[in-house]
Amino acid sequence: MLTVDYDRLGLRAGELLLDLGCGFGRHAYEAVRRGADVIACDMAHPELVEIAKIVQVMRNDGEVPDGTVCVSTNGDATRLPFADRQFDHIIASEVMEHVPDDTAAYAELARVLRPGGTIAVTIPSWLPEKICWALSDDYHAPAVEGGHVRIYTERQVRRKFREAGLTPTGASHAHALHSPYWWLRCAVGPNQAVEQNRLVSAYNRLLTWEITENPMITRVADKLLNPLIGKSLVVYATKAIAAAAPIPTESSNVAA
């Protein structure tokens, strides 16, 4: 289940992608399928181990082009262990809402992105997230350790990009069918096991069917509902290429 549009990101084979807050690697897997090299970065060690295993299985099954590399590493979004201008593209999916010092995180993302590179940040959309917070204090921090610490608007994400020296471009919403599921979970208690509530369990089966089968009916429903209740907001940005120094002319040399 992808949130980021790779064509919009501009990802091409042979380029280097940072998947920050990679979780269990859904965006990393698609990138390596496309022939991009990937560094999957997360603070949680078990997820990184799982990514390495799955990529190896994909490689054995011929899903990964020869020479494509995927490396997993621990890292803090506010102190990334990477060189300046190292990455052609960055995906930070559902991570910035967890970071207390998000200003530092945006600055780090801008630092490690090369000039001309593109970045996609995905965060929970304002309205679905607002409803979840209203329904249950157990959905977010401080009740949840490491949970969501803020609710973003698109305008706030664009401002964070600009403050970090990046230029916001387009935006889109995704996963509308997931919003009612989380509202339902928050209403009955987000810490309750899915199987304990019949409605939650039934909706979970629906989403599993959507993800595994991707039927037309759910694709159409998502497309129609995404602008209204899309669970995730994706905002894209680019890093400007520094203007070349002007070539001295004869008159400028004389003036100097």
N, C-alpha and C positions, 0 to 999 in steps of 0.2 A: 504494500500500500504506500505509494509515493505521494508526497506533498509537493515537492519541488518539480517544476517543469524543466527538464534538462535542456531542451531546445532553447527555452528562454534564457537559461543560465549560460548557454553557448558552449557547453562542454564538448570537447572533441577528443578523439583517441590520441594518446601520448601526452596529454596535459596532466598536470598535478592538481588534485582536489584535496582540500581539507574537509573532512566530515566531523565537525565539532559537536560534541554531545551526541555521539553516533548511536548510543543505545546498543541494540542488537544488530545494527548495520544495514537497515533496509535501503538507505540511500547509497551506502558504500557498495553494496552488491550490484545495484544498477549501474553505478559508475564503472566498476571493473568489467561488467558485461559490455560496456561501450568502449572498452579499451583504454580507459583513463587510469593513471596511477593514483592511488588513494592512500592518505594517512587518516586512519580512523582514530579519533581522539576522544577519550571520555575519562571521568574520574573513577568510574566503577570498573574494577579489574575483571570480574566474571564475564561481563559483556564482551570485553576485548578478547578474551580467550575463545569465546564462542564464535566471534567474527573470524578469527584465524582458522578455526576448524571448518566453518562453512565455506570460506573462500577456497580452502584446499579441496573440499568436496566438489565445488563448482569447477575448479581447475581440472580435477580428475574426470569430470563429466564433459569437458570440452566447452564449458560456458565462458571461460576466461581466455581472451586472446593471448597467444604466446608473448612473453616478455612483459606482460602487465603485472604490476606490483601492488600489493595491498599490505600496509604495515599498520599495526595497532600500537597505540602508545597512551600512557596516562598523561593527563595534562589539566591544568587549571585555566579556565577561560580568561582570567585576569592576568595570568603570567604564562603565556604560551611558550613552550620550549622549542620555538622555531625561529629561523633566521628572518630578517627583514625581507619583504618582497619574495617570499619563497613559493607562494601558491598562485596558480592561474585562476582558480575558482575556490570558493568557500561555501559550504552549506552549514548553517547553524540551526538545526531543526528542533523546536520545542525545548530550547535550553536557556534563552536569555531571560525568560520569566522566572527562572530559578536563581539567577545570579544577583546577590545583593548590590554589588558594585557594577552595575551594567555599563556605566560610562567607561570604566577601565576595560571591560570586555570588548566593547565596540572599538575602542582605541587599539587594542591588541589585534583584532581582526583586520583593521585597516593597515596596521603595521606589517603583517605577514602577507598581505595580498599584493601582488605585483601591480605596477601601473598598467592600466588597460584591463585588469582582471575584473571579474564579476562575483557578486556575493548574493546569496539568498538567505534571509533570516525568516524562519517561520515561528509564530507565536500563537497562543490561543486567541481567537477573535474576541473583541470586546463584549458584544452582547451575550453570546453563549457562556463566556467566562463569568460575566457579571451575574448571570442567573445561577450558575453553579455556586459562586461565593455566597449568594443570598440564601440558597437552599441549605447549605451545610458549612459550618466552620471547620469540619473535619476534612474538607476537600483541599485546603490550602494551608500555608504556613500562618501562624507558628504551630498549629496543631499537628501539621505534617512536617517532620524533619526533612529539610531539603526540598520542601514543596514550593508551590508558586508564591512569590513574594510581591507580585504586582499584577495589575491588569493593564495591558497596553491598548492604546488606540493606534490606528495607522499613522496619524499625525505625529505621535510621539516617536514611533520607530523611525519615521523619515527625519525627524529632528536629530535623533541620536546618530543616524548615518551622517548627516551634514556636519554635526559637531566633531565627528571623527575624521572628517575630510573626504567622505565618500559622497557620491551623487546618486540620490534615490531615482529609480526609474519606475517600473511598473509594479503592480500588486494584484493579487487574486486571492480568492477564498477556496477552501477545499474541505471535504469530508462533512457535508451537511447532515448526513444521516447519523453521524456520531454524536451530534449535539443532544438530541432527545435521549439518547442512551445515557449520557452523563448526567442530564437533568434527573432522569429516573433514578440513577444510582445515588445521586446526592440526596434525593427525596427520601429514599429508604435507608440511607446510611452508606457512604462510600467505602467504609471499611468492612462492610458485610460481604461475605463470600457471594459470588455471582449466583451460585446454585441455591442460595437460601431464599431467593425471591423469584417467583414464577415469571413475572413480567421482565425482570432484569435478565433472567436466564434465557427467555424466549428472544429478547432483543439481541442478546449476545450471539445466539445462534444465527440470527438474521445477518448480523455484521460479519460473522465468520463466513457465511455463504457469499456475502457481497465481496469480501476480500479474495476468497479462493476461486470463485466462479466469475466474478465481474460481469454479471448479466446486464443486458441492455436496460432493463427496467430500473435498476438502481443507478446506472450511469446517467440516465435521463433525469431521474429524481434528484440526484446530486447536482447536476448542471443547473436545474431550475431553482433549487433551494440554496445553493452555495452563496449567492450574493446576500441572502437574507440571514441564514443561520449556519453558514460554513463554520465548522469547529476551529479550523486553522486559517490564519492569515499569513500569506507569503508576501514579503516585500523584497524587491530586488534593487541592487545598487551597483555602481561601477566605481573604479578608482581611476582618476584622470591620469593621462600620460603627461608627464611634465613637459612643458613647452621647451623646444630646443633653444639654445642661446643664439641670438641673432649673429649672422656673419658680418664681421666688421667691413664697412665700405671704406673707400679711399677718403671720402669726406669726413667720416667719423674718426679715422686715424689722424687726419689733420687737426680735427677739433680737439682730439685728445692731447 
